[in-house]
Every structure is written in C-alpha cells, then in structure tokens.
Amino acid sequence: MEENQGKIEIGNIFTVLDENDQEQDMEVLGLLTVDEVEYAAVGFVEDIQAETEDDIDVFFFRLEDEGELSFIEVDEEFEKVSAAFAEASNQ
C-alpha cells in the first residue's frame, strides 16, 4: 500500500489513494503487536483534526518488513486485531 521512510511511529502521516483516486492523508493513531505481528491503527487526518464529538473511522493495517503497510484481508485476523486495539484503548 504505502512505503514509509524508516520506522512507522504514532503521529506519522502518509498519503493514500481512495477508491476515486483522490489523495487522502492518514495519521497513525496507535501501534500494537498481536500474535507477534505488528499492526497500525490509522485515521483520516481531516477527521482527526475536525473538532466534533462524532466518532472517527479507524482502519487497521499490518506492518510488513521495511515499513510497508498492507491491508488485513482475512476477516478473522481483522476481528482479532480490532478487539485487541479496543481492549488496549480501554485500559
């Protein structure tokens, strides 16, 4: 999906193309390791910066070697990662 220069860290901002080929800036909101695999929770910068009480959409990506982010394509893996992030944020 996107290659970053160096290590992925909370607060990193990167650009992706949406389904309409429009550039969207996304920010890393959190990192978590589940079953020895590292994942990143990200959200749209525009949503994060908006001063609203509405919930924002959060997306999860697997961190691959060399700082590359990849989609989670297996529903079971996504559910496990989503639950782990929810549990970590409630602590």
N, C-alpha and C positions, 0 to 999 in steps of 0.2 A: 504494500500500500504506500508507505511513505518511509523514506530513509532519513534518518537524522544524523547530524554530525556529532559523534560522541554519544555519551550515555543519556538515556531518557530520564528526566527528573520531573518532579512535581513542579508545575508552573511553566514547563516548556510549551511553546505554541508552534503549531505546524499547520500547513495548508493541505486540504484535500479537495478533490473534485466531487461534487454531489451528482445525483442522477441526471441533472440538467447541464452537466459540465460547467457549473458555476463554482468558483473557488470559495471555500469556507474555511475560516480559521478555527482550529480546535486547540483547547488547552488541556494539558494533563492535570487531572484533579487528584489522582491517587495511584499508588502502586501497591501491589500485593502479590505474594507468592502463594500459589495453590498447587499442591502435589508436585513441588519442585519446578514449577513453570511460573515465570513472572508475567503479570498482566498489568495493563494500564487502564484506568477509568478516565474517560475524556468527555468533554462537553464543548458545545459551540461557544466561542468567545463572546459572541453577540448576546447569547442567553445568559452567560455568567455575569456580564457587565450590566445587564438590564436591572434596574432597581425595581424589582417586583417580588411579590410573595409567591408567585406561581412556581411550581416545580419545573426544573430543567431536565431535558433529556440527557441521560448519561449513557455512553457507549463503552463497551469493553473490547480491548484488543490484546492479543498475545504478543509479547516481546520476543522477537527472534534474535538470532545472532547478529552482531554488527548494528544494533539499534533499529532494526526494521520492525514495523508494526504490521500485524496481519489479523484479518478478521477471524473470529471464532465461528466456525461453520457447523459445529456439532451442537445440537440443542442441549444435550446432557452436560457438555462442557460449559456452555453459556450459563445454564442454570446453576451449576456448581460455583462458578466464578461470581455470578450476581449475588448469590446467597452469602458467599464469603465476604464480599465487599459490604453488603448490608450489615452483616454481623460486626465487621470491623468498625463501621461508622457509628454503630450503636454503643460502642464501648467508651 
